[in-house]
Amino acid sequence: MSRPLWFVSLLRSTFGSRFLLARLTRVPLIRGLVDRALFEGDDLFYLPRETRIPVDQPLSRSEEMVLPSQVVTSFVERARYHWIMDTCICRVSSHCQDYPLDLGCLFLGEAVLNINPKLGHLATVEEALDHVRRCREAGLVHLVGRNKLDTVWLGVAPGHKLLTICNCCPCCCLWRILPDLDPSIGAKVGRMPTVEVRVTARCVGCGHCTEGVCFAGAIRLEGGRAVVGDACRGCGRCVDVCPQGAIELTYDPGAFKTAVDRLRSLVDVS
C-alpha cells in the first residue's frame, strides 16, 4: 500500500536526525534490526561523472567510449514502467540552495505502479532519459541499485521489481550517513566495478577536495597532500574540483557489462 503524504512529511521533518540514527547501527542489536528492516538484500553503487578517461582508452576514440551513464540508459530502455519523482526528498528536507529540488529519483519496474500518485508520475522512455540527462547536467551523480529503504518509505513491493536511480548532490544526499553507519551496512553502497581514484604527484595539498566535496568522508590531507581512502565510492567529485588536475579516476570499459549484469541479477524491470 502506497504511503500517504503525511507519512512522507514526517520523514522530511525527521531527516535531520539521520546521522544520529546511523550511529545507532553500531550497537549490535540495533544493527541487526535496522539491517533486516531497511537494508536487507541491498546492493547499490555510484556511477562516476563522465569527464574521466577509461583505462587504456585512446583519447582519439572518445566517441566510442562506454560511458557510466549507459548503465542507466540500458535499464531505462529495458524497463516497462518508469516513475519520476516530482521532488528530491533529500534536498527538499535539507532546504538545498545549490542543486535543483525538482530533480528527484527515477524508479523503474512494476513496483512503481504502487507509488502514491501525488509524489510523482509515470513517464515514457524519452521522458525518463531526458530526466537523467538533466540531472547529470545539473551536476548530480547517479546512485543505482536495489534499495529496500525505498520500498519501505514508498510503501511498494516487491523489492526485486524496483530499481532505484537516485540523483545525488554532495550536500544533502541521504548517504552522507555512510561514515556514521556500521560498516557492514555501509558496504552495501559501493562504487561502479573497476573504478579507481588516485592522487598523482601534481597534488600540492591545497585542500579543495576536502572541503564539503566528498559525502563519504573518503579524502583527507596527510603529509601535505591528498589521500583517498577505502571509503571512496568513486563519484569523481574530487576530480572535478582539483585546481591542479591532480586526482584521476579511471575505469575499465568492460565495467559496463559487469555493472548491468550485477543489477539484472537483483532487479527485474521488464
C-alpha positions as CSV (number, residue, x, y, z in Angstrom):
1,M,0.0,0.0,0.0
2,S,1.4,3.4,-1.0
3,R,2.4,5.8,1.7
4,P,0.1,8.8,2.4
5,L,1.5,12.3,2.2
6,W,1.5,12.8,6.0
7,F,4.0,9.9,6.2
8,V,6.3,11.5,3.7
9,S,6.0,14.8,5.5
10,L,7.0,13.1,8.7
11,L,10.1,11.7,7.0
12,R,11.1,15.1,5.8
13,S,10.7,16.6,9.3
14,T,13.0,13.9,10.8
15,F,15.6,13.9,8.0
16,G,18.0,16.0,10.1
17,S,18.2,13.1,12.6
18,R,19.6,10.6,10.1
19,F,23.2,10.9,11.4
20,L,22.2,10.0,14.9
21,L,20.1,7.1,13.7
22,A,23.0,5.9,11.6
23,R,25.4,5.9,14.5
24,L,22.9,3.8,16.4
25,T,23.5,1.0,13.9
26,R,26.9,0.4,15.6
27,V,25.0,-1.1,18.5
28,P,24.9,-4.8,17.6
29,L,21.2,-5.4,18.5
30,I,20.0,-2.3,16.7
31,R,22.3,-3.0,13.7
32,G,20.6,-6.4,13.1
33,L,17.1,-4.9,13.4
34,V,17.8,-2.0,11.1
35,D,19.6,-4.1,8.6
36,R,16.7,-6.5,8.2
37,A,14.1,-3.8,8.2
38,L,15.7,-1.3,5.8
39,F,18.8,-2.7,4.0
40,E,18.3,-6.4,3.6
41,G,19.3,-7.5,0.1
42,D,20.6,-4.1,-0.9
43,D,23.3,-3.5,-3.5
44,L,23.9,0.0,-4.9
45,F,26.8,1.7,-6.5
46,Y,27.6,5.2,-7.7
47,L,28.3,6.0,-11.3
48,P,31.2,8.4,-11.8
49,R,30.7,11.7,-13.6
50,E,31.7,11.4,-17.2
51,T,34.8,13.7,-17.5
52,R,37.0,10.6,-17.0
53,I,39.2,8.5,-19.3
54,P,38.6,4.8,-19.2
55,V,41.6,2.6,-18.7
56,D,43.6,2.1,-21.9
57,Q,41.1,4.1,-24.0
58,P,42.8,6.3,-26.6
59,L,41.7,9.9,-26.5
60,S,41.1,9.9,-30.3
61,R,38.4,7.3,-29.8
62,S,36.4,9.2,-27.2
63,E,33.2,8.9,-29.2
64,E,33.4,5.1,-28.9
65,M,33.8,5.1,-25.1
66,V,31.4,3.1,-23.0
67,L,30.2,5.8,-20.5
68,P,28.9,5.1,-17.0
69,S,25.6,6.7,-17.8
70,Q,24.9,3.9,-20.3
71,V,24.2,1.7,-17.3
72,V,21.2,3.9,-16.6
73,T,20.3,4.2,-20.3
74,S,20.3,0.4,-20.6
75,F,17.8,-0.1,-17.8
76,V,15.6,2.9,-18.8
77,E,15.3,1.4,-22.3
78,R,14.6,-2.1,-21.0
79,A,12.1,-1.1,-18.3
80,R,8.3,-1.4,-18.9
81,Y,7.4,1.2,-16.2
82,H,9.2,4.4,-15.4
83,W,8.4,6.7,-12.5
84,I,9.8,10.2,-12.0
85,M,9.5,11.8,-8.5
86,D,8.4,15.4,-8.5
87,T,11.0,16.4,-6.0
88,C,14.1,15.1,-4.3
89,I,13.1,14.3,-0.7
90,C,16.7,14.7,0.5
91,R,17.2,18.2,-1.0
92,V,13.7,19.4,0.0
93,S,14.2,18.2,3.6
94,S,17.6,19.9,3.7
95,H,16.4,23.1,2.1
96,C,19.1,22.8,-0.5
97,Q,20.3,26.1,-2.1
98,D,22.8,24.7,-4.6
99,Y,21.0,22.0,-6.6
100,P,17.5,21.7,-8.2
101,L,14.8,20.5,-5.8
102,D,12.6,19.2,-8.7
103,L,15.1,16.6,-10.0
104,G,14.0,13.6,-7.9
105,C,14.7,9.9,-8.1
106,L,13.8,7.8,-11.1
107,F,12.3,4.4,-10.3
108,L,12.0,1.6,-12.7
109,G,10.0,-1.7,-12.6
110,E,6.5,-2.9,-11.9
111,A,6.6,-1.8,-8.2
112,V,6.3,1.8,-9.3
113,L,2.6,1.3,-10.0
114,N,2.0,1.3,-6.2
115,I,3.7,4.7,-5.6
116,N,1.4,7.4,-4.3
117,P,0.5,9.4,-7.5
118,K,0.8,12.6,-5.6
119,L,4.6,12.1,-5.3
120,G,5.3,11.9,-9.0
121,H,4.2,10.4,-12.3
122,L,4.6,7.6,-14.8
123,A,6.9,8.6,-17.6
124,T,7.8,7.4,-21.1
125,V,11.2,6.2,-22.0
126,E,12.0,9.5,-23.7
127,E,10.9,11.5,-20.6
128,A,13.0,9.2,-18.3
129,L,16.1,9.6,-20.5
130,D,15.6,13.4,-20.5
131,H,15.2,13.4,-16.7
132,V,18.5,11.7,-16.1
133,R,20.3,13.8,-18.7
134,R,19.1,17.0,-16.9
135,C,20.3,15.5,-13.6
136,R,23.8,15.0,-15.0
137,E,23.8,18.5,-16.5
138,A,22.9,19.9,-13.1
139,G,26.0,18.2,-11.6
140,L,24.1,15.4,-9.8
141,V,25.6,11.9,-9.6
142,H,23.6,8.7,-10.2
143,L,23.3,6.1,-7.5
144,V,21.9,2.9,-9.0
145,G,20.7,-0.4,-7.5
146,R,18.3,-2.3,-5.3
147,N,17.4,-0.3,-2.2
148,K,15.0,-1.8,0.4
149,L,14.7,1.6,2.1
150,D,12.9,2.9,-1.0
151,T,10.3,0.1,-0.9
152,V,9.7,0.9,2.8
153,W,9.3,4.6,2.7
154,L,7.3,4.5,-0.6
155,G,5.2,1.5,0.6
156,V,5.7,-0.6,-2.5
157,A,6.5,-4.2,-3.4
158,P,8.1,-6.5,-4.4
159,G,11.6,-5.3,-3.9
160,H,13.0,-7.2,-6.8
161,K,10.7,-5.2,-9.1
162,L,12.0,-1.8,-8.1
163,L,15.3,-0.3,-9.4
164,T,16.4,3.0,-7.8
165,I,18.2,5.6,-9.8
166,C,18.9,8.3,-7.2
167,N,20.4,11.7,-8.4
168,C,22.7,12.8,-5.6
169,C,24.2,16.1,-4.6
170,P,27.2,16.2,-2.2
171,C,25.5,18.4,0.4
172,C,22.1,16.8,1.0
173,C,22.3,13.1,-0.1
174,L,20.9,10.6,2.4
175,W,24.1,8.6,2.1
176,R,26.2,11.3,3.8
177,I,25.4,9.0,6.7
178,L,27.9,6.4,5.3
179,P,30.8,7.4,7.7
180,D,28.4,7.0,10.6
181,L,26.7,3.7,9.6
182,D,28.0,0.4,10.8
183,P,30.5,-0.8,8.1
184,S,28.5,-4.0,7.4
185,I,25.6,-1.8,6.3
186,G,27.6,0.9,4.6
187,A,29.4,-1.7,2.4
188,K,26.1,-2.2,0.6
189,V,26.7,1.2,-1.1
190,G,29.8,1.0,-3.2
191,R,31.5,2.2,-6.4
192,M,31.0,1.0,-10.0
193,P,33.0,-2.1,-10.8
194,T,36.7,-1.4,-11.7
195,V,36.6,2.3,-10.8
196,E,39.8,3.6,-9.3
197,V,40.5,7.1,-7.9
198,R,44.1,8.1,-7.2
199,V,46.1,11.2,-6.3
200,T,49.0,12.0,-8.6
201,A,52.3,13.8,-7.9
202,R,50.7,17.0,-9.1
203,C,48.9,17.4,-5.8
204,V,50.1,20.5,-3.8
205,G,47.9,19.9,-0.8
206,C,45.6,22.9,-1.3
207,G,42.7,21.1,0.4
208,H,40.0,21.9,-2.1
209,C,39.0,18.3,-2.4
210,T,38.4,18.0,1.4
211,E,36.0,21.0,1.7
212,G,32.5,19.6,1.6
213,V,33.1,17.7,-1.6
214,C,33.2,14.0,-0.5
215,F,29.9,12.9,1.0
216,A,31.6,9.7,2.2
217,G,34.5,11.4,4.0
218,A,37.0,9.4,2.0
219,I,39.5,12.1,1.2
220,R,41.9,13.9,3.6
221,L,45.2,15.7,3.7
222,E,48.1,13.7,5.0
223,G,51.7,14.8,4.9
224,G,50.9,17.8,2.8
225,R,48.9,16.0,0.0
226,A,45.5,14.5,-0.5
227,V,44.9,10.8,0.3
228,V,41.9,8.9,-1.0
229,G,40.8,6.2,1.5
230,D,38.9,2.9,1.2
231,A,35.6,4.7,1.9
232,C,35.7,6.2,-1.6
233,R,32.6,5.5,-3.7
234,G,34.1,6.6,-6.9
235,C,31.7,9.5,-7.7
236,G,34.5,11.7,-9.1
237,R,33.6,15.0,-7.5
238,C,37.1,15.4,-6.1
239,V,38.4,15.1,-9.6
240,D,36.2,18.0,-10.7
241,V,37.2,20.4,-8.0
242,C,41.0,19.9,-8.0
243,P,42.6,23.0,-9.5
244,Q,45.8,21.1,-10.3
245,G,44.1,18.3,-12.1
246,A,46.0,16.1,-9.6
247,I,43.2,13.5,-9.0
248,E,42.5,10.9,-11.6
249,L,39.5,8.5,-12.0
250,T,39.8,5.5,-14.3
251,Y,37.6,2.5,-15.1
252,D,37.7,-0.4,-17.4
253,P,35.3,-0.1,-20.4
254,G,34.2,-3.7,-19.7
255,A,32.7,-2.5,-16.4
256,F,29.5,-1.6,-18.3
257,K,28.6,-5.2,-18.8
258,T,29.7,-6.2,-15.3
259,A,27.5,-3.5,-13.8
260,V,24.5,-4.3,-15.9
261,D,24.7,-8.0,-15.2
262,R,25.1,-7.3,-11.5
263,L,21.9,-5.2,-11.4
264,R,19.9,-7.5,-13.6
265,S,20.6,-10.3,-11.1
266,L,18.9,-8.2,-8.4
267,V,16.1,-6.4,-10.1
268,D,13.7,-7.2,-12.9
269,V,12.4,-4.1,-14.6
270,S,11.0,-5.7,-17.7
